[in-house]
Amino acid sequence: MIADRIEGKWIDLFAEVFSRCKVAPGEACAILSESQSRSLNVQLAELALLKLGAKPFHVVVPSPSQAAPVPIRSTGASHALQGLKPAISALAASSFVADCTVEGLMHAAELPQILQGGARVLYISNEHPDVLERLAPSPADEEKVRAGMRLLKAAKRMLVTSRAGTDLDVKLEGARVGGVWGYTDKPGTLSHWPGGLCLAFPGAESVNGTLVMVPGDLNLTFKRYVESEVRLKVDKDYVTGIEGDGLDAELMREYFAAWGDREAYAVSHVGWGLNPRARWDALAMYDRHDINGTEQRAFAGNFLYSTGANEVAGRHTLGHFDLPFRRCTVTLDGKAVVRDGKLAG
């Protein structure tokens, strides 16, 4: 466990990132948190905004009751606001929102209402500042991600292969493309810190093939390195088979089944990591309480496959897996963007 103590360097760090979001002196800035938020990050957000001369205020709500049959982790779909109109109105009326909720507003039902007011929303991932410090975003990160997004938008097909046996075909026509570099300065947009990845939400019946997880790949819902082979069969977007004799396959089968929801087996998004400072091995260095796994979603050269909600395909579910694969080759219309787990070009 790393000490939860306010450090001057972390106030400076938060202020630097907020400056990249164009927080200005005198600007009214909301800090959204819930009763189970990481209090250290909430305090650092306030102190950093004050350092910049902004006028911060807090919107604090109780963490909602658990309604799912299994623990929910790292979904990016916070339910903290619970449709509470006065809180939503306060956030929508703010030009900048520091989102310190546990799960983040990325896929929250209330996000469109908040963005419609022109807010710039930055989700500070539920990581210890020790993690955030190593992954302070820069304009170079933005350049890399924007370049990846342009490639995705122009492509019609993604193919993902590996020596372990992964062979996945993704149709990209009609997909919604996104990217995150760790800050946002454009009204009506959201980003999250850490950042450094680009992704696509494919349309319905666009993904087919096989995914093979081997030791060293990650299951971020469990905050765990895979230690035994897991073979996933994907047919028209849905995982239809989970093969493997080890604990990793058993855990996945049980978690998928616990939802009792076919949509939990479907693809949410696909993409790759671009952050050269993010490390796949850093998960081994922290207690689980100290991390949210965002770094492992962004490390350069990983192929990220996620199951769960996908608005483009008209699917909604709380079930979610984020699965970063190492040592894959990712091609877009035949051109490699990742080769054997290393960025190409």
SENU-332469 format. One record per residue (C-alpha): x negated, z negated, y; residue in three letters. Coordinates in Angstrom, 2 decimals. Example, Ala and Ser with C-alpha at 12.3 -4.5 7.8 and 13.67 -1.06 7.14 Angstrom:
2
<px -12.30 | pz -7.80 | py -4.50 | r ala>
<px -13.67 | pz -7.14 | py -1.06 | r ser>
END
This chain:
345
<px 0.00 | pz 0.00 | py 0.00 | r met>
<px -1.34 | pz 0.95 | py 3.45 | r ile>
<px -0.72 | pz -1.61 | py 6.19 | r ala>
<px 2.38 | pz -0.92 | py 8.29 | r asp>
<px 0.70 | pz -1.65 | py 11.58 | r arg>
<px 0.99 | pz 0.23 | py 14.86 | r ile>
<px -2.31 | pz 1.94 | py 15.61 | r glu>
<px -3.22 | pz 3.42 | py 18.96 | r gly>
<px -4.43 | pz 6.59 | py 17.26 | r lys>
<px -0.98 | pz 7.11 | py 15.74 | r trp>
<px 0.75 | pz 6.74 | py 19.10 | r ile>
<px -1.63 | pz 9.44 | py 20.38 | r asp>
<px -0.88 | pz 11.54 | py 17.30 | r leu>
<px 2.90 | pz 11.39 | py 17.73 | r phe>
<px 2.51 | pz 12.13 | py 21.45 | r ala>
<px 0.40 | pz 15.21 | py 20.63 | r glu>
<px 3.01 | pz 16.57 | py 18.22 | r val>
<px 5.86 | pz 15.85 | py 20.66 | r phe>
<px 3.89 | pz 17.65 | py 23.36 | r ser>
<px 3.84 | pz 20.72 | py 21.12 | r arg>
<px 7.64 | pz 20.40 | py 21.12 | r cys>
<px 7.45 | pz 20.61 | py 24.95 | r lys>
<px 8.72 | pz 17.10 | py 25.55 | r val>
<px 8.55 | pz 16.66 | py 29.32 | r ala>
<px 8.40 | pz 13.65 | py 31.68 | r pro>
<px 11.88 | pz 12.39 | py 32.46 | r gly>
<px 13.45 | pz 14.21 | py 29.49 | r glu>
<px 16.15 | pz 12.28 | py 27.65 | r ala>
<px 15.07 | pz 12.14 | py 24.01 | r cys>
<px 17.04 | pz 10.72 | py 21.10 | r ala>
<px 15.41 | pz 8.91 | py 18.18 | r ile>
<px 17.70 | pz 9.09 | py 15.16 | r leu>
<px 17.17 | pz 6.53 | py 12.42 | r ser>
<px 19.07 | pz 4.58 | py 9.82 | r glu>
<px 18.81 | pz 1.06 | py 8.47 | r ser>
<px 16.51 | pz 2.20 | py 5.63 | r gln>
<px 14.24 | pz 4.35 | py 7.84 | r ser>
<px 10.50 | pz 3.75 | py 7.90 | r arg>
<px 10.41 | pz 1.39 | py 10.90 | r ser>
<px 6.77 | pz 2.14 | py 11.67 | r leu>
<px 7.56 | pz 5.80 | py 12.37 | r asn>
<px 10.58 | pz 4.86 | py 14.48 | r val>
<px 8.43 | pz 2.58 | py 16.63 | r gln>
<px 5.66 | pz 5.15 | py 16.95 | r leu>
<px 8.18 | pz 7.79 | py 18.05 | r ala>
<px 9.45 | pz 5.52 | py 20.81 | r glu>
<px 5.99 | pz 4.57 | py 22.05 | r leu>
<px 4.79 | pz 8.18 | py 22.00 | r ala>
<px 7.79 | pz 9.39 | py 23.99 | r leu>
<px 7.23 | pz 6.64 | py 26.54 | r leu>
<px 3.56 | pz 7.64 | py 26.77 | r lys>
<px 4.67 | pz 11.17 | py 27.67 | r leu>
<px 6.95 | pz 9.84 | py 30.41 | r gly>
<px 10.13 | pz 10.80 | py 28.56 | r ala>
<px 13.26 | pz 8.62 | py 28.46 | r lys>
<px 13.89 | pz 7.78 | py 24.81 | r pro>
<px 16.99 | pz 6.13 | py 23.41 | r phe>
<px 17.93 | pz 5.18 | py 19.86 | r his>
<px 20.80 | pz 6.32 | py 17.67 | r val>
<px 20.76 | pz 3.95 | py 14.70 | r val>
<px 23.30 | pz 4.06 | py 11.85 | r val>
<px 23.60 | pz 2.11 | py 8.59 | r pro>
<px 22.25 | pz 3.89 | py 5.54 | r ser>
<px 25.30 | pz 5.10 | py 3.57 | r pro>
<px 26.43 | pz 3.73 | py 0.24 | r ser>
<px 25.09 | pz 5.44 | py -2.87 | r gln>
<px 27.61 | pz 7.85 | py -4.30 | r ala>
<px 25.50 | pz 9.94 | py -6.69 | r ala>
<px 25.10 | pz 9.17 | py -10.40 | r pro>
<px 21.29 | pz 9.18 | py -10.11 | r val>
<px 18.74 | pz 8.29 | py -7.40 | r pro>
<px 18.41 | pz 11.00 | py -4.74 | r ile>
<px 14.95 | pz 11.77 | py -3.39 | r arg>
<px 13.52 | pz 14.31 | py -0.94 | r ser>
<px 16.58 | pz 16.54 | py -0.57 | r thr>
<px 16.39 | pz 17.24 | py 3.16 | r gly>
<px 20.13 | pz 16.60 | py 3.34 | r ala>
<px 20.69 | pz 13.27 | py 5.04 | r ser>
<px 24.16 | pz 11.73 | py 4.83 | r his>
<px 23.34 | pz 9.00 | py 7.32 | r ala>
<px 25.57 | pz 10.32 | py 10.12 | r leu>
<px 28.69 | pz 10.44 | py 7.92 | r gln>
<px 30.40 | pz 12.74 | py 10.45 | r gly>
<px 30.35 | pz 10.02 | py 13.13 | r leu>
<px 31.38 | pz 11.98 | py 16.22 | r lys>
<px 30.00 | pz 9.67 | py 18.96 | r pro>
<px 26.57 | pz 9.69 | py 17.31 | r ala>
<px 26.66 | pz 13.46 | py 16.80 | r ile>
<px 27.71 | pz 13.97 | py 20.43 | r ser>
<px 24.82 | pz 11.83 | py 21.66 | r ala>
<px 22.35 | pz 13.86 | py 19.62 | r leu>
<px 23.87 | pz 17.19 | py 20.67 | r ala>
<px 23.62 | pz 16.16 | py 24.32 | r ala>
<px 19.88 | pz 15.49 | py 23.96 | r ser>
<px 17.33 | pz 18.24 | py 24.47 | r ser>
<px 14.93 | pz 16.68 | py 21.93 | r phe>
<px 15.69 | pz 14.66 | py 18.79 | r val>
<px 13.06 | pz 12.82 | py 16.76 | r ala>
<px 14.72 | pz 12.68 | py 13.33 | r asp>
<px 13.50 | pz 9.60 | py 11.45 | r cys>
<px 16.23 | pz 9.53 | py 8.81 | r thr>
<px 15.11 | pz 9.00 | py 5.23 | r val>
<px 16.10 | pz 12.43 | py 3.92 | r glu>
<px 16.11 | pz 14.46 | py 7.13 | r gly>
<px 18.72 | pz 16.65 | py 8.80 | r leu>
<px 17.48 | pz 20.02 | py 7.49 | r met>
<px 20.50 | pz 20.57 | py 5.26 | r his>
<px 22.81 | pz 17.94 | py 6.76 | r ala>
<px 26.41 | pz 18.95 | py 7.43 | r ala>
<px 26.15 | pz 17.76 | py 11.04 | r glu>
<px 23.06 | pz 19.79 | py 11.95 | r leu>
<px 24.86 | pz 22.90 | py 13.31 | r pro>
<px 26.82 | pz 20.75 | py 15.77 | r gln>
<px 23.61 | pz 19.12 | py 17.00 | r ile>
<px 21.75 | pz 22.42 | py 17.38 | r leu>
<px 24.66 | pz 24.05 | py 19.20 | r gln>
<px 23.94 | pz 21.74 | py 22.11 | r gly>
<px 20.45 | pz 23.24 | py 22.40 | r gly>
<px 18.55 | pz 20.31 | py 20.89 | r ala>
<px 15.05 | pz 20.74 | py 19.56 | r arg>
<px 15.02 | pz 18.66 | py 16.38 | r val>
<px 11.82 | pz 17.49 | py 14.71 | r leu>
<px 12.20 | pz 15.77 | py 11.36 | r tyr>
<px 9.34 | pz 13.34 | py 10.91 | r ile>
<px 9.10 | pz 13.33 | py 7.15 | r ser>
<px 9.42 | pz 9.95 | py 5.51 | r asn>
<px 5.66 | pz 9.64 | py 5.05 | r glu>
<px 3.26 | pz 6.91 | py 6.09 | r his>
<px 1.44 | pz 7.87 | py 9.34 | r pro>
<px -1.75 | pz 7.99 | py 7.29 | r asp>
<px -0.35 | pz 11.17 | py 5.72 | r val>
<px 0.98 | pz 12.58 | py 8.99 | r leu>
<px -2.40 | pz 12.02 | py 10.66 | r glu>
<px -4.20 | pz 14.44 | py 8.33 | r arg>
<px -1.52 | pz 17.06 | py 8.84 | r leu>
<px -1.06 | pz 17.24 | py 12.60 | r ala>
<px 0.28 | pz 20.75 | py 13.27 | r pro>
<px -1.48 | pz 23.36 | py 15.37 | r ser>
<px -0.79 | pz 26.84 | py 16.81 | r pro>
<px -2.89 | pz 28.25 | py 13.96 | r ala>
<px -0.30 | pz 26.87 | py 11.51 | r asp>
<px 2.48 | pz 28.59 | py 13.45 | r glu>
<px 0.60 | pz 31.89 | py 13.36 | r glu>
<px 0.16 | pz 31.72 | py 9.58 | r lys>
<px 3.79 | pz 30.83 | py 8.92 | r val>
<px 5.18 | pz 33.48 | py 11.26 | r arg>
<px 3.02 | pz 36.08 | py 9.52 | r ala>
<px 4.41 | pz 34.98 | py 6.14 | r gly>
<px 7.97 | pz 35.12 | py 7.44 | r met>
<px 7.46 | pz 38.68 | py 8.68 | r arg>
<px 6.27 | pz 39.72 | py 5.24 | r leu>
<px 9.25 | pz 38.05 | py 3.56 | r leu>
<px 11.76 | pz 39.64 | py 5.94 | r lys>
<px 10.32 | pz 43.09 | py 5.31 | r ala>
<px 10.21 | pz 42.76 | py 1.51 | r ala>
<px 12.85 | pz 43.73 | py -1.03 | r lys>
<px 11.39 | pz 42.02 | py -4.10 | r arg>
<px 9.18 | pz 39.06 | py -4.96 | r met>
<px 7.43 | pz 38.85 | py -8.31 | r leu>
<px 5.76 | pz 35.62 | py -9.45 | r val>
<px 3.42 | pz 35.53 | py -12.45 | r thr>
<px 0.82 | pz 33.19 | py -13.92 | r ser>
<px -1.57 | pz 33.04 | py -16.85 | r arg>
<px 0.54 | pz 30.15 | py -18.17 | r ala>
<px 3.47 | pz 32.51 | py -18.67 | r gly>
<px 5.51 | pz 32.40 | py -15.47 | r thr>
<px 7.26 | pz 35.74 | py -14.93 | r asp>
<px 9.93 | pz 35.57 | py -12.24 | r leu>
<px 11.76 | pz 38.38 | py -10.45 | r asp>
<px 13.43 | pz 37.64 | py -7.09 | r val>
<px 15.53 | pz 40.14 | py -5.15 | r lys>
<px 15.07 | pz 39.47 | py -1.44 | r leu>
<px 17.65 | pz 41.85 | py 0.02 | r glu>
<px 20.19 | pz 39.72 | py 1.86 | r gly>
<px 18.04 | pz 36.58 | py 1.67 | r ala>
<px 17.73 | pz 34.23 | py 4.62 | r arg>
<px 14.09 | pz 33.70 | py 5.56 | r val>
<px 12.71 | pz 30.56 | py 7.17 | r gly>
<px 9.43 | pz 28.89 | py 7.93 | r gly>
<px 8.12 | pz 25.55 | py 9.16 | r val>
<px 4.83 | pz 24.85 | py 10.93 | r trp>
<px 5.35 | pz 21.25 | py 12.00 | r gly>
<px 6.84 | pz 21.43 | py 15.50 | r tyr>
<px 9.49 | pz 23.30 | py 17.45 | r thr>
<px 9.70 | pz 24.17 | py 21.14 | r asp>
<px 12.74 | pz 26.45 | py 21.01 | r lys>
<px 16.20 | pz 25.05 | py 21.90 | r pro>
<px 18.65 | pz 24.99 | py 19.03 | r gly>
<px 16.04 | pz 24.86 | py 16.26 | r thr>
<px 14.69 | pz 22.36 | py 13.74 | r leu>
<px 11.27 | pz 21.91 | py 12.21 | r ser>
<px 9.64 | pz 19.22 | py 10.10 | r his>
<px 6.26 | pz 17.55 | py 10.16 | r trp>
<px 4.20 | pz 18.03 | py 7.99 | r pro>
<px 4.72 | pz 21.79 | py 7.94 | r gly>
<px 3.05 | pz 24.92 | py 6.71 | r gly>
<px 5.31 | pz 26.93 | py 4.41 | r leu>
<px 7.58 | pz 29.97 | py 4.44 | r cys>
<px 10.58 | pz 30.46 | py 2.20 | r leu>
<px 13.66 | pz 32.51 | py 1.41 | r ala>
<px 17.15 | pz 31.56 | py 0.30 | r phe>
<px 18.13 | pz 34.44 | py -2.02 | r pro>
<px 21.63 | pz 35.84 | py -2.29 | r gly>
<px 23.75 | pz 35.34 | py -5.40 | r ala>
<px 22.50 | pz 36.67 | py -8.76 | r glu>
<px 19.06 | pz 37.52 | py -7.37 | r ser>
<px 16.66 | pz 35.46 | py -9.52 | r val>
<px 15.74 | pz 36.03 | py -13.17 | r asn>
<px 12.86 | pz 35.26 | py -15.50 | r gly>
<px 10.73 | pz 32.41 | py -16.76 | r thr>
<px 8.93 | pz 29.55 | py -15.04 | r leu>
<px 6.21 | pz 27.71 | py -16.93 | r val>
<px 5.05 | pz 24.35 | py -15.59 | r met>
<px 1.70 | pz 23.10 | py -16.88 | r val>
<px -0.40 | pz 19.99 | py -16.20 | r pro>
<px -1.20 | pz 19.77 | py -12.50 | r gly>
<px 2.03 | pz 21.37 | py -11.31 | r asp>
<px 4.37 | pz 18.97 | py -9.53 | r leu>
<px 7.91 | pz 17.68 | py -9.74 | r asn>
<px 8.46 | pz 16.24 | py -6.28 | r leu>
<px 11.90 | pz 14.82 | py -6.99 | r thr>
<px 10.05 | pz 12.45 | py -9.32 | r phe>
<px 6.87 | pz 12.38 | py -7.15 | r lys>
<px 5.00 | pz 13.14 | py -10.33 | r arg>
<px 2.36 | pz 15.52 | py -11.67 | r tyr>
<px 3.47 | pz 17.42 | py -14.75 | r val>
<px 1.44 | pz 16.34 | py -17.77 | r glu>
<px 3.06 | pz 18.47 | py -20.47 | r ser>
<px 4.34 | pz 22.03 | py -20.52 | r glu>
<px 7.89 | pz 22.73 | py -19.35 | r val>
<px 9.41 | pz 26.19 | py -19.78 | r arg>
<px 12.44 | pz 27.03 | py -17.62 | r leu>
<px 14.61 | pz 30.04 | py -18.38 | r lys>
<px 16.35 | pz 31.45 | py -15.30 | r val>
<px 19.30 | pz 33.82 | py -15.69 | r asp>
<px 21.16 | pz 35.14 | py -12.63 | r lys>
<px 19.91 | pz 32.22 | py -10.50 | r asp>
<px 20.67 | pz 29.44 | py -12.99 | r tyr>
<px 18.31 | pz 27.45 | py -15.18 | r val>
<px 19.79 | pz 28.10 | py -18.62 | r thr>
<px 17.07 | pz 26.56 | py -20.76 | r gly>
<px 14.57 | pz 23.71 | py -20.39 | r ile>
<px 12.05 | pz 23.87 | py -23.19 | r glu>
<px 9.30 | pz 21.37 | py -23.92 | r gly>
<px 8.59 | pz 18.47 | py -26.23 | r asp>
<px 7.01 | pz 16.13 | py -23.68 | r gly>
<px 8.34 | pz 13.52 | py -21.29 | r leu>
<px 8.39 | pz 15.96 | py -18.35 | r asp>
<px 10.90 | pz 18.28 | py -20.01 | r ala>
<px 13.00 | pz 15.33 | py -21.15 | r glu>
<px 13.13 | pz 13.89 | py -17.64 | r leu>
<px 14.23 | pz 17.22 | py -16.20 | r met>
<px 16.92 | pz 17.74 | py -18.83 | r arg>
<px 18.33 | pz 14.27 | py -18.21 | r glu>
<px 18.28 | pz 14.56 | py -14.40 | r tyr>
<px 19.88 | pz 18.02 | py -14.37 | r phe>
<px 22.60 | pz 16.90 | py -16.78 | r ala>
<px 23.35 | pz 13.67 | py -14.89 | r ala>
<px 24.93 | pz 15.60 | py -12.03 | r trp>
<px 27.60 | pz 17.13 | py -14.20 | r gly>
<px 27.44 | pz 20.08 | py -11.82 | r asp>
<px 26.48 | pz 23.62 | py -12.83 | r arg>
<px 25.35 | pz 24.38 | py -9.27 | r glu>
<px 22.55 | pz 21.82 | py -9.59 | r ala>
<px 20.86 | pz 24.26 | py -12.00 | r tyr>
<px 20.87 | pz 27.16 | py -9.51 | r ala>
<px 18.08 | pz 28.34 | py -7.24 | r val>
<px 18.00 | pz 27.00 | py -3.71 | r ser>
<px 14.91 | pz 28.62 | py -2.19 | r his>
<px 11.58 | pz 30.20 | py -3.10 | r val>
<px 8.38 | pz 30.50 | py -1.07 | r gly>
<px 4.75 | pz 29.57 | py -0.77 | r trp>
<px 2.53 | pz 27.06 | py 1.01 | r gly>
<px 0.19 | pz 28.01 | py 3.86 | r leu>
<px -1.31 | pz 24.74 | py 5.08 | r asn>
<px -5.07 | pz 24.61 | py 4.37 | r pro>
<px -5.24 | pz 20.89 | py 5.19 | r arg>
<px -2.48 | pz 19.90 | py 2.78 | r ala>
<px -3.79 | pz 18.82 | py -0.62 | r arg>
<px -2.11 | pz 19.06 | py -4.00 | r trp>
<px -4.18 | pz 16.11 | py -5.26 | r asp>
<px -3.22 | pz 13.73 | py -2.44 | r ala>
<px -0.20 | pz 12.53 | py -4.43 | r leu>
<px -2.64 | pz 10.58 | py -6.61 | r ala>
<px -3.95 | pz 8.62 | py -3.61 | r met>
<px -0.76 | pz 6.95 | py -2.40 | r tyr>
<px 1.86 | pz 4.54 | py -3.61 | r asp>
<px 5.20 | pz 6.31 | py -3.99 | r arg>
<px 6.69 | pz 4.26 | py -1.18 | r his>
<px 4.14 | pz 5.76 | py 1.22 | r asp>
<px 4.92 | pz 9.43 | py 0.62 | r ile>
<px 7.76 | pz 11.92 | py 0.65 | r asn>
<px 5.87 | pz 14.80 | py -0.96 | r gly>
<px 6.13 | pz 17.17 | py 2.01 | r thr>
<px 2.37 | pz 17.72 | py 1.91 | r glu>
<px 2.60 | pz 18.96 | py -1.67 | r gln>
<px 5.29 | pz 21.46 | py -0.69 | r arg>
<px 2.95 | pz 22.97 | py 1.89 | r ala>
<px -0.51 | pz 23.09 | py 0.30 | r phe>
<px -2.00 | pz 26.55 | py 0.66 | r ala>
<px -1.35 | pz 28.90 | py -2.24 | r gly>
<px 1.34 | pz 26.97 | py -4.10 | r asn>
<px 4.50 | pz 28.75 | py -5.21 | r phe>
<px 7.48 | pz 26.54 | py -4.39 | r leu>
<px 10.61 | pz 26.91 | py -6.51 | r tyr>
<px 13.60 | pz 24.75 | py -5.59 | r ser>
<px 16.98 | pz 24.22 | py -7.18 | r thr>
<px 20.14 | pz 22.99 | py -5.48 | r gly>
<px 22.24 | pz 23.94 | py -2.48 | r ala>
<px 22.01 | pz 27.51 | py -1.17 | r asn>
<px 24.42 | pz 28.45 | py 1.60 | r glu>
<px 23.45 | pz 32.13 | py 1.41 | r val>
<px 24.68 | pz 32.24 | py -2.18 | r ala>
<px 27.69 | pz 30.03 | py -1.38 | r gly>
<px 26.53 | pz 27.11 | py -3.51 | r arg>
<px 26.73 | pz 23.43 | py -2.55 | r his>
<px 25.40 | pz 20.49 | py -4.56 | r thr>
<px 23.45 | pz 17.26 | py -4.08 | r leu>
<px 21.27 | pz 17.93 | py -7.13 | r gly>
<px 17.81 | pz 19.10 | py -6.08 | r his>
<px 14.36 | pz 19.81 | py -7.49 | r phe>
<px 11.29 | pz 20.86 | py -5.52 | r asp>
<px 8.70 | pz 22.27 | py -7.91 | r leu>
<px 5.31 | pz 23.42 | py -6.53 | r pro>
<px 3.38 | pz 25.59 | py -8.98 | r phe>
<px -0.39 | pz 26.05 | py -8.89 | r arg>
<px -2.37 | pz 29.14 | py -9.91 | r arg>
<px 0.47 | pz 31.64 | py -9.56 | r cys>
<px 0.29 | pz 35.17 | py -8.20 | r thr>
<px 3.05 | pz 36.05 | py -5.74 | r val>
<px 3.63 | pz 39.67 | py -4.75 | r thr>
<px 6.03 | pz 41.17 | py -2.23 | r leu>
<px 6.90 | pz 44.78 | py -3.04 | r asp>
<px 3.71 | pz 44.96 | py -5.07 | r gly>
<px 1.40 | pz 43.45 | py -2.45 | r lys>
<px -0.14 | pz 40.06 | py -3.27 | r ala>
<px 0.31 | pz 37.26 | py -0.74 | r val>
<px -0.95 | pz 34.64 | py -3.22 | r val>
<px -3.38 | pz 35.48 | py -6.01 | r arg>
<px -4.03 | pz 32.92 | py -8.76 | r asp>
<px -3.06 | pz 30.11 | py -6.41 | r gly>
<px -5.16 | pz 31.28 | py -3.46 | r lys>
<px -3.82 | pz 32.87 | py -0.28 | r leu>
<px -4.48 | pz 36.61 | py -0.22 | r ala>
<px -5.18 | pz 38.33 | py 3.08 | r gly>
END
